[in-house]
Amino acid sequence: MGALLATASLIAALIVLEPRVVAGFLTACSAVTAAVMVRAAVQRRTAGPRLRVFALATGIGLTAAAGAASGAAMLVAPGALVGGVPLQAEIPLVTLFLVAITFLPAILRPQQHRDSLVRLRVGLDVLGVTACLLFVAWMLLLGTGERRGASITALICGATAAAAVAVNGVHSLRQRAALQWCGPAAALVLIGLTALVIGMDYTKDMDAGIAAVAGAAAINVAAGLLWFGSVRLSPDESPMPPPGSESSAGFPLLALPVLGSALVTVHHLLNGGGPDATAIALGSVAITAVAAREWVSSVALRRQAGHLTDQGNRLRSLMFGSGDVAMVLDSNLAVRWQSAAAARQFGLSDQEVLGRAVTALVHPDQAEAVHAHLLERLSGDSDGDGALAVRLRDGFGRWRETEWTTSGADPAEPGHTLVVHVRDVTNMRDLEQALRESTHRDRQTGLANREGLVRAAELTPDAGAMIVVELGGLTAIGDVRGRDLAESVLVEAARRLRTQVPGSDIPARIGETRFAVLTHSGAVRAHLLAGQLVNTLSAPYLTAGTVSHLSAWGGLADGSADHDTDEVIRRAALALRSVRSGPPGAVEWYETEMETRLLRRSTLEQDLPGAVTRGEIDVRYQPVLELDGRRPVGVEALPVWRHPRLGLVPADELQAVAEDLGLRSQVEQAVLQRSCRLLARWRHLHDTLWLAVNVRPRQLVDPAFQATLETTLEDHELPHAALVIEIAEQHLSDVREDGRQPPVEEIAAQLGRLRAAGVRTAVDNFGTGPTSLSRLRILPIDLLKIDRAVFADPVETFRQAGAVMDVAVTLGRRLGMEVIAHGLEETLDLDTARSAGCRLGQGDLLGPAMPAEHLEALLEQTRV
């Protein structure tokens, strides 16, 4: 309601006020547009040049200030004179000169490259429009009435400036889209300001007051047009006009001024008046300018048409059969002519190309560079050697790879044209790209291959780390379910890898089951990324309606500039190898100690074959004692390797190497033969002594092992109960190691068959693996070796170790198992085991693994 009252009050005030005062304050409203333009320029939100926006906004602001000052002077001091001119007219008169000085540079820039005939046509247009504007104003206001100096001065200045900006704006070639709006709008501002001067000068003429109001309204409209043309409209949005057919050659610019002059003359004659000498002179000048302009235009157009026809025929005869496209550019880099090959090679018709700036055909990213290159060739600053690679849009909207060369100017018009030869090299580039991709890209996954990764590393010297990830189980999928499914899983793994890797990092495939990622991340983020990749690649794969499972491990190495990419990859692969023998999902950084471990491992792998034959495999025996009385009840056979150079290789390391080389069965058979021979002798000292040997799941289900077991017991006349077969707890889980471990159900069935034959069974290292209690209940187990991790009592514990041990011992007894506290190292361990009611124990505290001679001496000492 308040806004409506304010609006109604403003309208009432305008109705009551004198028209000239209204005109002044209405002109002041254009200051809003000026402020909007200045704000857009300051915030760099203008589509056109900011200097032009500032200049035009300054002119509008001056006009608004003059209108406000003139309206105020009309209210406060309507009779005040300055040099015989009313103050309210003097203010906009002075402002008119300032606005003209502000507008002219804004419209006349940038400089338009025109030849002499075009410049003459533009000059004649300015003269003709100026004469017509003066003629109309003279006939309407000054021909019969009082002639005031301020009005005459305003007419001459305003008409001349308005004609100059209007003609140059309409006939612009460069930044044509914006200037064709800004030029006429600036002219309308100047005309409105001139009308304001005349209205304020003729204070007693009612028609002059109405003219002032109309001029004020025109100023506000023109201000909006200037805002649109300079702020919102891109300067080069409209295409470049064809040479010889610019707007100045055919645009009926003088039609409206001439028609207005004719109507004013008829009106004047019908009302009984007649033109005076000044009006006749102005009319004569206008008619002469129009006639001269049309004559010059016709001469220029005929000359240009003939020139283009001759040149076109000449070039057409020379270039028609050429495979390359030839284009003739004018001084504004607009295409004057193109050879027939343009339609054949690129599907570009003359209607699409002729008259347009050649850069309109170029990819936007290259437009500025191509424009600068061609201008340099056009000016003669360069000799034109060498080809420029340019992406050109053909007539079907596709981007084509081309090479541009220049051969100087058109001989028919030297200094004003440039001949450009365009060659299509798309097929050659495609072939080069295909060759590069085949060299640097893995065809199966689309990732970079090893060569591509090395090349990418050369281009990104600031890489932070190299991640190498290996997949386990892919070969088994191919063997069991077919190669196609394995390839599908591999492609899916590559897709997951690509989605997890940031855009700046480079994923690659560097082996059959091995991927690599060159990352820019630091050590912490690289380790996190490696963990994410391993987890992602280990998730189940649903392909072709089948769920597949893979394992993954990761190795990292510092991507330092001190080492080449091959060395960094090698180091990351070493880190991967160090965790490859461990559980899936492990990630490890490269360390220099890995080189030593690798050398040791390589030596062991080279020398282990034949070690049994050479007699290098020895056996250490660790006793299992009764905790009360320390009487031996059993021994565990642990194979060791007396390596000729590396010394004694412990059991864990020997068994790991033998497992990887497939020699575990050979080693364990030798251990079984030797241990059973010794056991037969030791049982004379302890008739209930039993022997425990560690067996891997694959060996357990091997029929050859079972036959060897039976034969060995018979050869040494040992009862089946004297032998204990131990299976580590981690081998009783559902985890398959690359598909090589037999199912848990098959392991349980074989243990049951052994137990039925009298051979006792045991679970080793219980408490360190994922075996569930329900599974333990159904397994055919006689002995349960509880690992020290269950009953040890570290400082950080939150629960008493004895309580856990109590539960384990109670559980074992209730399931009918004999419980052994395995790994006793300290007196506190022994006390915990005794308190829990555990009867048997094994560990370094009771007796370390020892040679057969030492064990035999121990048995002699404890013989009953």
C-alpha positions, 0 to 999 in steps of 0.5 A: 500500500505504501508503494502505491501511495508513493507512486501515485504521489510521484505521478501527481507531482509530475502532472502538476509540474511544468513539462520542462521540469518533468523533462529534466527529472525524467532525464535524471532517471537514466542515472540508474542505467549508468550505475548498473553499467558501471557496476557490471564493468567493475565486477568484470561481468561485461560481454564487451570491452570494459573501457567502452562500458565505462565511456558510455556509462560516463556519457549517460551519467553526464546526461542524467546529471545535466537533466537533474541540474536543468530541472532544478534550475527551472524550479529554483531560478527559471529566469536566471541567464548565463551569457544571455542563455537561460541557465536551464538550457546552458547546462545541457548545452555544455553537457552535450559537448562533453557527451559527444566527446565521450561517445565518439571514441567509444563508438569509433573504436576499434578501428575499422579497416576500410579502403578509400571508397568505403571511407568515402561512403561512410563520410557521405552518409555522415554528411547526409544524415547531419544535413537531414537532421538539421533540415528537419529541426530548422523547418520545425523550430527555427524556420519561422520562429525565434532563432536562439543561439543556444538551440542552433549550437545544440542542433549543429553539435548534436546532429553532427555527433549523432550522425557520426556515431549512428553511421559508424555503428551501423556500418561497423565491421569489427565488433559489429553485433555490439556497435550496431546497437550502441551506435544508434542508441548513442545517437538517440541520447545525443538527439534527446539531449539536443531536444532537452536544450531546445526545450529549455531554451524556448521557455515560452513555447509549449511545443518545445516543452513537449519536445523536451519531455519526448527527448528525456523519454528517448534518453532513458530508452537509449540508455537501456539499449546502450546497456544491452549492446555493451554489457549483455551482447557479445561484440563479435556475435554476428558474422563478418559481412562479405567484402564489398557487400558491407552494410555501408554499401547497401544499407538504406541508412539515409532512407529514414532521414530523407523520408522525414525531411520530405514529410516535414517539407510537405507539412510546411508547404501545406500550412502555407509556409516555404523553405528559407535560404538556410533550409534550401541550402541544407536540403541541397547538401543532403540531396547532394550527399545522398546522390554522391553516396549512391554513385560511389557505392555503385562504382565500388560494388561494380569494381568489387564484383568484377574483381571478385569474378575475375579472381574467382575464375582464375583461382577456380581454374587453378584450384579445382582439381586440388586435394587441398582447400584454398581460401582467400582472406581479406584484410579482416580475415573474412573468407572471400573465396574458397576452392571447390575442394572445400565441399569435397573434403569438408562439406563446406558450402560457399553459403556457410563460409564466404563472408565469415571470419575464418576463425569462426570455423576454428575450434574456440580454444585455437581461435585466438592463436589462429587469428594472431598467426594469420594477422602476422602473415597478412602484415608480412612480419613472418615469412610463412614457413611451417604449417599450423595445426588447426582443428576445423569444423566441417559442414557436418559439425565434426572436428577435423585435424588440418594443417594450414599453410600460407602463400602470401597475398592474392596477386590481384590484390596484394597487401589486402588479402591472404591465401591459406591452404588447408590440408586434411590430416585427420586420417594421418592423426588417427593413424598416429593416435592408434599407433600411440595407443597400441604402444602405450595402452593395454587393449584388453582393459583400456588402461595404460600399459607399462610403456604408457606408464613410463611415458606418463611418469616422464611427463609428470615429474612431481609424482608422489608414489607408485602403487603396484597391486596384484590380483590372486585367483584370476588364473583359477577362474580361467582354468575352472570357469573359462577364459571369457569369464576371467577376461570379464572379471579382469575388465571389471577390475580395471573399471573399479581401479579407474573409478577409484583413482583420482583424475590426476593419477595414472592407472596402468596394467603392467602384467597379466594380474598386476596393476599400477597407479602413479599417484601425486599424493603424499605418503599417507594419502598414497597408503590410504589409496592403496588400501582402498584399491586393494579392498575394492578389487577384493570385493565379489565380482558379479559377471555373466551371472556368476559371482567370482572372488579375487584376492589383492595385495599392494606394494608402494614405493616413493616416486622420487626423482632420484630413480627412473620409473622402471626402478620405482616400479621394481621397488614397488613390486619388491614391496608387493612380493614381501606381502604376497606370501601373507594374508590377502589385503596387505599393503606395504611400503618398499624398504631397503631391507627388502633387497636383502630379504629378496636376495636371501629368498632367491638364494633359498629358492635356487638351492632348495631343490636337491637339498633333501638328496644332498642331506642338508635337511635336518630336524629339530625336536621340541618336547611336549611335557607334563606341567607337573613333573616335567615328564615328556609325553610327545615331541614335535618335529620341526624341519630346518635346513643347514644351508652351506652359505646362509647357515641354519634356515629355521622351520617357518622360512623353510616351509614357506619356500618349500610350499611356494616351490611345491617341495613341501611334500618332499621335505615333510616325507623326509622328515616323517621317515627320519622322525619315525625311525628315531621315535621307534628307538625313543619309545623304548625309553618312553613307551607312550611317547608320540610324534607330531608333524605339521601337514599342509591341507594339500598334502593331507588330501594327497593320496601319495601322502596317505600311502607314505604314512601307512608305509612308514608306520609299518616299516618302523613298527609304530602304532598309529596312535604314536603319530599326531597330524597337526593342521594350523588353525588358519587352514581350517577357515573358508579362505582359499589361497588362490584356489589351491587350498582344498575345501574345509569339508574335504580336510575334515573328512580326511582327518576323520579317516586318519582318526578312524585308522588310529592316527591322532589329529591336532589343531595348532596355534588355536586362537590366532585364526578365524575358526568358529567354535561351532566348527571346532565342535564338529572337527575330528580333533584329539589335541588342541594346542592353544597359542600363547596369544590366548593366555599371555598377559601383556600390560595393555590387557583389559581382561585377565589372561587366565580367564580366557585360558580357563574357557579354552581349557574347559571347552577343549575338555568338554569336546573330548580334546587334550589341551596343550599350552603352546609357546610357553616362554615365561614363568607367568605363562606357566602359572596361567596354564597351570591355574587354568587346569592345563596338563600339558605344555610346550615352549622354550621355557620347558625346552626349545627345539633341539637336535635329536641327540639332545632330545634323546639325552633329555629322555634318558634323564626323565626315564622312569 
